[in-house]
Amino acid sequence: MAKKILVTGGTGYIGSHTVVELQNSGYDVIVVDDLSNSSIDVLDNIEKISGKKPAFEQFDLADATKTDEFFSRNSDISAIIHFAASKAVGESVQKPLLYYRNNLVSLMNLLDCQLKYNVANIVFSSSCTVYGQPDVLPVTEETPRKDAESPYGNTKRVNEDILSDSILAFPQLKGIALRYFNPIGAHPTALIGELPLGVPQNLVPFITQTAAGLRDELKVFGDDYDTVDGSAVRDYINVVDLAKAHVVAIERLLEGKNKKSYEIFNLGTGNGLSVLEIVNGFEKATGVKLNYKVVDRRAGDIEKIWADTTFANEELGWKAEKGTEETLLSAWNWEKKVRGIK
Ligand code: UD1
């Protein structure tokens, strides 16, 4: 019988792509999402891609009673992938309590239920934000974490600690933290993708909305960094490649291939690209000219980061495969679909 995986935040950007990849690999998926930053229609689009609509329940995992009641009805869950979280860096500075409550309490509620209902396995959605500006590049999983720049970033760091401390205390638990670099792009069908509410904070959604005419111009935050062309450098990873890594992590846990009870993997491409390289790549991939202007640096931004992917490549047996231009084109195709542009 197909194993059942709980995907929290499964109607969100990375969650929805992961649901599709899990279904394509033969898993049964149940999604829990409070729909605070996503739409129920995503489930229909997942079905159009995979041929299967995932089971779905709408509630907030920070509600301990509802979470417990959910597990009492779903004790056949084999593993959890925990995406559900608030993720806007700027908002987290304004509303720290909201961020700590949403992001920390939901993980603690899940862990309580894992212990009570014997669900051994969890994959946690972490971020390269835990490294801050590393002293040495590229960053390996052993690179020391730095103090977070925002409450959002701190919730990733503290949640990693909650997970590792819990796994240490309760040997029946096993977990993998996946530290994502910068996920971009959309499913090649253009049926699912990133749909930010309001003005996008992240680079690629801002680029595609500018190209679509929703924004007048892209602001490039800084061209005086110590990088190839002065603009800041990140490791941009295709969201479908990223989703596939979750399937590998789940299999690793379910098949007992993990070497330690708590493991960490960097998920990136291993290549750093500057903001201007992304802008040029977008123009080349799509043939659309972007209106952009260089402005001051954005507060809290780091200069450059990219992943050392050796451990993920060798130990997980996973590698990012898609090229940047293909990925940027997929983001544009998704934006066009959403806006009804031919
Ligand atoms: C941000 C968060 C990070 C989080 C990630 C989630 C910060 C400091 N970090 O990463 O914690 O995990 O999002 O996706 O906010 N840029 C522009 N113009 C724009 C938007 C962005 O030039 O309109 C530049 C930024 O300055 C940066 C790069 O593009 O150099 C990428 O920015 P973004 O997509 O926001 O990601 P991060 O800042 O790397």
Residues whose N, C-alpha, C, O or C-beta is under 5 A from the ligand:
A	BS01	UD1	V89 S127 T129 Q201 N202 L203 V204 F206 K219 V220 F221 A232 R234 V275 R298 G300 D301
